[in-house]
């Protein structure tokens, strides 16, 4: 059984999140997209934990379910601490197997931060001590550094991170089996670091609204009679099992909001080479440029671009279907026209990921507007142009249409079908 999983999301109790980040809405969108497994996110928040207990039904020892969508218990914590006179800020994803373990963990972690003010709590706890705390609760848990390259809050971040997993986690580095690559990097960028060869690279959405779940995701092969999905996923991640971890689903990393260097206030976007030429200072105002993910990878890499490790897990780049539709129809991403077309496709044709990745061209053309089909196929072939994101600004992506003017007055898929 192919299982698409998004293991890092947030609830409505996290800052800057949609009020619709609740279990029924998450399950609804998961089914529209073809996602079979979600991490709950935010289990440290008392209000969200109560909702999880209310909505989720236990279907095996450590796996839960709502409306045929499976859930495992996850959270993200923001570790902010001083070590050797320097301030570090690292976000970590934590899996716990059951509610009993969550309650023990929450009781311990509450000594280091406020669990009520934010679904992703800030804790004054060194990453080394976090490992001790997590594994004192249960050895069936796992810690994964989140969005590993983000400048401000990550293990390798240019502003407040480390140069290696060993440096960050010290004596406990062997308990870190995986990192999350984040929206601004992809596996091929991480393959340039030989120290990550035995680390499992996972990809998740870090979604703050239901429609954004699984904008990045993981695809696993799970036995139909799998005894417990939680333990199977943890085992696959810890062992980097390439037979069962099929691939990750990725943003084009240039679309991430920290891919290039830059200074947003001055609208300055720079490649690493340009940044060196500017001596790391904004050419407009003279302030320090925010160093992005690509530059940080260049700083830490010990391999040339293009190297592929023997045990690498593959990946596939996608653009969300809503964005393809908006581009094809010449309508905005947030318009009712785009949303109606999206709902038609994912309810009458196939799930979003079936449409983006798996249906043949012939199957797509049977029920979907030809312009949208063209967009889907071009994304599959990488025929896109991207202006890179920088300093908190998302990159801008556009499909290389055969007819640049063709999207302006396109009819919907439903209207196309009515012509026959």
C-alpha positions in Angstrom: 0.0 0.0 0.0 1.4 3.4 -1.0 1.0 5.8 1.9 1.5 9.6 1.5 2.4 11.2 4.8 2.8 14.7 6.0 4.4 14.5 9.5 4.8 18.2 10.4 1.8 20.5 10.5 0.3 23.0 13.0 -3.0 23.4 14.8 -5.2 26.5 15.2 -3.4 27.0 18.5 -0.2 28.0 16.8 0.5 31.6 15.9 -0.4 32.8 12.4 -2.5 29.7 11.7 -6.0 29.3 10.2 -8.9 28.7 12.6 -9.7 25.8 10.2 -6.7 23.8 11.4 -8.9 21.3 13.2 -9.2 17.5 12.9 -12.3 17.4 10.7 -10.9 20.0 8.2 -7.5 18.4 8.2 -9.0 15.0 7.4 -11.2 16.5 4.7 -8.3 18.1 2.9 -6.1 15.0 3.4 -8.7 12.9 1.5 -9.0 15.5 -1.3 -5.2 15.4 -1.7 -4.7 11.7 -1.3 -2.8 11.9 2.0 -3.3 8.8 4.2 -1.2 9.9 7.2 -0.9 13.1 9.1 1.2 14.1 12.1 -1.1 15.9 14.6 1.3 18.7 15.4 1.2 20.8 18.6 0.5 18.0 21.1 2.1 20.2 23.7 -0.8 22.6 23.7 -3.5 21.7 26.3 -6.4 22.8 24.2 -5.2 20.9 21.1 -4.4 17.8 23.1 -7.9 17.8 24.5 -9.3 18.0 20.9 -7.0 15.2 19.8 -8.3 12.9 22.5 -11.9 13.9 21.6 -11.7 13.3 17.8 -9.1 10.6 17.3 -9.9 6.9 17.5 -7.1 4.5 18.4 -6.9 1.8 15.7 -3.7 0.1 16.8 -1.2 0.4 19.6 0.3 3.7 18.5 -1.8 4.8 15.5 -5.0 6.9 15.5 -7.7 7.7 12.9 -10.4 10.1 12.0 -12.7 9.7 9.0 -10.3 7.1 7.4 -7.3 9.3 7.7 -4.6 8.0 10.0 -2.8 10.3 12.6 0.3 10.0 14.7 1.1 12.2 17.6 3.7 14.9 16.8 4.8 18.3 17.9 7.4 21.0 17.2 9.4 22.8 19.9 11.5 25.9 19.6 14.8 25.3 21.5 16.4 28.7 22.4 19.5 28.4 24.5 23.0 29.7 25.1 26.1 27.5 24.8 29.6 28.7 25.2 28.4 32.3 25.2 26.5 32.0 21.9 22.7 32.1 21.4 21.2 29.2 19.4 17.6 28.8 18.1 16.7 25.3 16.7 13.3 23.9 15.9 12.8 20.2 16.5 9.9 17.8 15.5 9.1 15.2 18.1 7.0 12.0 17.7 5.4 10.3 20.7 3.7 6.9 20.4 0.6 7.5 22.6 -1.3 9.9 24.8 0.3 8.6 28.0 3.8 9.4 26.6 2.6 12.8 25.5 1.3 13.7 28.9 4.6 12.6 30.5 6.6 14.6 28.0 4.4 17.7 28.4 4.8 17.6 32.2 8.6 17.5 31.8 8.9 20.1 29.1 6.6 22.6 30.8 9.4 23.2 33.3 11.3 25.0 30.5 8.6 27.0 28.7 4.9 28.1 28.5 2.9 25.5 26.7 -0.3 27.6 26.5 0.7 30.7 24.6 1.7 28.9 21.4 1.1 25.5 19.8 4.8 25.5 19.0 6.3 26.3 22.5 9.5 28.1 23.1 11.7 26.2 25.6 14.9 27.3 27.2 16.5 23.8 26.8 19.7 22.8 25.0 19.2 20.3 22.2 21.4 17.8 24.0 19.2 18.0 27.1 16.1 17.7 24.9 17.3 14.3 23.7 17.7 13.2 27.4 14.2 14.4 28.2 12.5 12.8 25.2 14.1 9.4 25.6 13.5 9.5 29.4 9.8 9.3 28.4 10.1 6.4 25.9 12.6 5.0 23.5 9.8 4.6 20.9 9.9 8.4 20.3 12.0 10.2 17.7 13.6 13.7 17.3 13.9 15.3 13.9 15.5 18.8 13.4 12.8 20.8 11.5 13.4 22.8 8.3 17.1 22.2 8.8 18.4 25.1 6.7 16.1 28.0 7.6 18.3 31.0 8.5 16.6 31.9 11.8 15.4 28.7 13.6 17.2 25.6 12.5 20.1 23.2 13.1 22.1 24.5 10.1 20.6 28.1 10.0 23.0 30.8 9.0 22.0 33.1 11.8 21.6 30.9 14.8 22.5 27.3 13.9 25.4 24.8 14.0 27.7 23.4 11.3 26.9 19.7 12.0 24.5 17.4 13.8 27.4 16.3 16.0 28.1 19.9 17.1 24.4 20.5 17.8 23.5 17.3 19.7 26.9 16.5 21.1 27.2 13.0 22.7 23.6 12.3 21.6 24.1 12.8 17.8 23.6 9.1 17.1 20.0 9.5 18.3 19.3 11.9 15.4 18.3 9.7 12.5 16.7 12.2 10.2 16.4 15.9 9.3 13.5 17.7 7.6 14.9 19.5 4.5 12.4 22.4 4.5 10.8 24.2 1.6 13.9 26.1 0.6 16.1 23.0 0.1 15.6 19.7 -1.6 17.4 16.3 -1.3 20.0 17.1 -4.0 21.2 20.1 -2.1 21.6 18.0 1.0 23.4 15.2 -0.9 26.4 17.6 -1.1 27.2 17.0 2.6 28.8 13.6 3.1 27.9 13.7 6.8 24.2 13.4 5.8 24.7 10.2 3.8 23.2 8.0 6.6 20.6 10.6 7.6 17.1 10.1 6.4 15.8 13.2 4.6 12.1 13.8 5.1 9.9 16.5 3.7 6.7 18.0 5.2 4.4 20.9 4.7 4.8 22.8 8.1 1.2 23.8 7.1 -0.6 26.7 8.8 -3.8 26.2 6.8 -5.6 23.0 5.7 -5.2 23.6 1.9 -1.4 23.7 2.4 -1.0 20.3 3.9 1.3 18.0 2.0 2.8 20.8 -0.2 5.8 18.6 0.7 5.3 15.0 1.8 6.8 11.5 2.1 5.7 8.4 0.2 6.1 5.1 1.9 5.3 1.5 0.9 3.4 -0.1 3.8 2.1 -3.6 4.1 -1.7 -3.8 4.0 -1.7 -5.8 7.1 0.8 -3.5 8.9 0.4 -4.1 12.6 1.1 -0.5 13.6 1.8 2.4 11.2 3.5 4.6 13.8 6.1 1.9 14.6 6.6 1.2 10.9 7.2 4.8 10.0 9.6 5.3 12.9 11.5 2.1 11.9 11.7 3.2 8.2 13.0 6.6 9.2 15.6 5.2 11.7 16.9 2.6 9.3 16.6 4.7 6.1 14.8 1.7 4.4 14.9 2.5 0.7 12.6 -0.3 -0.2 9.8 1.2 2.0 10.7 4.9 1.7 9.9 5.4 -2.0 10.5 9.1 -2.4 9.7 12.6 -1.1 7.4 15.1 -2.7 9.1 18.5 -3.0 8.5 22.1 -3.6 10.9 23.5 -6.2 13.3 24.8 -3.6 13.7 28.1 -5.4 10.1 28.8 -4.4 10.9 28.6 -0.7 11.1 31.9 1.0 14.8 31.6 2.1 16.4 30.0 -0.9 18.5 33.0 -2.1 20.2 35.7 -0.1 18.7 39.1 0.2 17.2 42.1 2.0 13.4 42.2 1.7 12.9 45.8 2.7 15.2 47.0 -0.2 13.9 44.3 -2.6 17.4 43.0 -3.0 17.7 39.3 -4.1 21.2 37.8 -4.5 22.8 34.6 -5.6 25.7 33.4 -3.3 28.2 34.8 -5.9 26.6 38.2 -5.9 26.5 38.2 -2.1 30.3 37.7 -2.0 30.7 40.6 -4.4 28.6 42.8 -2.2 30.7 41.7 0.8 27.5 40.3 2.5 26.0 43.8 2.7 22.8 45.1 1.1 23.9 47.3 -1.9 21.0 49.7 -1.3 21.1 50.4 2.5 24.4 48.8 3.7 22.8 46.5 6.3 23.7 42.8 6.5 22.0 40.5 3.9 20.0 37.6 5.2 22.0 34.5 4.1 19.7 32.0 2.5 19.7 28.2 2.2 21.6 27.8 -1.0 24.5 29.9 0.3 24.6 28.0 3.6 24.7 24.7 1.8 27.6 26.0 -0.3 29.4 26.9 3.0 29.0 23.4 4.5 29.2 21.2 1.4 32.1 18.9 0.8 30.9 17.8 -2.6 30.2 19.4 -6.0 26.6 20.0 -7.1 25.1 16.9 -8.8 26.6 14.2 -6.6 24.1 11.4 -5.7 24.9 9.1 -2.8 24.4 5.3 -3.4 21.7 5.1 -0.7 19.8 8.3 -1.7 16.0 8.3 -1.5 14.6 9.8 -4.7 12.3 12.8 -4.9 9.7 14.4 -7.2 9.1 18.1 -7.6 5.5 19.3 -7.7 3.6 22.6 -7.9 0.3 22.5 -5.9 -2.7 21.8 -8.2 -4.4 25.0 -7.1 -1.5 27.1 -8.4 -1.4 25.2 -11.7 -5.2 25.8 -12.2 -4.8 29.5 -11.4 -2.0 29.9 -13.9 -3.8 27.9 -16.6 -7.2 29.8 -16.2 -5.6 33.2 -15.7 -7.4 33.5 -12.3 -5.9 34.2 -8.9 -5.0 31.3 -6.6 -7.5 32.5 -4.0 -10.4 33.1 -6.3 -13.7 31.2 -6.3 -13.2 30.2 -10.0 -9.9 28.5 -9.1 -11.3 26.8 -6.0 -14.4 25.5 -7.9 -12.2 24.0 -10.6 -10.0 22.4 -7.9 -12.9 20.9 -6.1 -14.3 19.6 -9.4 -11.0 17.8 -10.3 -10.3 16.3 -6.8 -13.9 15.1 -6.3 -14.9 14.0 -9.9 -11.5 13.0 -11.4 -9.0 11.8 -8.8 -7.1 13.0 -5.7 -4.7 15.9 -6.1 -1.6 13.6 -6.0 -3.1 11.1 -8.4 -3.6 14.0 -10.8 -0.2 15.6 -10.2 1.9 12.4 -10.2 0.1 9.2 -11.3 -2.6 9.6 -13.9 -1.5 9.1 -17.5 -1.9 12.0 -20.0 -4.7 10.1 -21.7 -6.6 9.8 -18.3 -6.0 13.4 -17.6 -7.4 14.6 -20.9 -10.7 12.7 -20.5 -12.1 15.1 -17.9 -9.7 18.0 -17.3 -9.4 21.3 -19.2 -6.5 20.8 -21.8 -4.7 23.9 -20.5 -4.6 22.6 -17.0 -3.4 19.2 -18.3 -0.7 21.0 -20.2 0.4 22.7 -17.0 0.4 19.4 -15.1 2.6 17.7 -17.7 5.0 20.7 -17.9 5.5 20.6 -14.2 6.2 16.9 -14.4 8.8 17.6 -16.9 10.3 20.6 -15.0 9.3 23.1 -17.6 9.0 26.0 -15.2 10.6 29.4 -14.6 11.3 30.5 -11.0 12.3 33.8 -9.4 13.9 32.6 -6.2 12.6 33.4 -2.8 14.7 35.4 -0.3 14.6 36.9 3.2 11.1 35.7 3.9 9.6 36.3 0.5 8.3 33.2 -1.4 9.7 32.7 -4.9 7.5 33.2 -7.9 7.0 30.3 -10.2 5.5 30.2 -13.7 4.9 27.5 -16.2 6.4 27.7 -19.7 3.2 27.7 -21.6 3.3 26.8 -25.3 1.0 29.7 -25.9 1.7 32.6 -23.4 -1.7 34.2 -24.1 -3.6 31.0 -23.9 -4.5 31.1 -20.3 -6.4 34.4 -20.3 -9.9 33.2 -21.3 -9.8 29.5 -20.6 -13.0 27.7 -19.7 -13.3 25.3 -16.8 -13.1 21.6 -17.1 -16.8 21.3 -16.4 -17.6 23.8 -19.2 -15.3 21.9 -21.5 -17.2 18.7 -20.9 -20.5 20.5 -21.6 -19.3 21.2 -25.1 -19.4 17.5 -26.1 
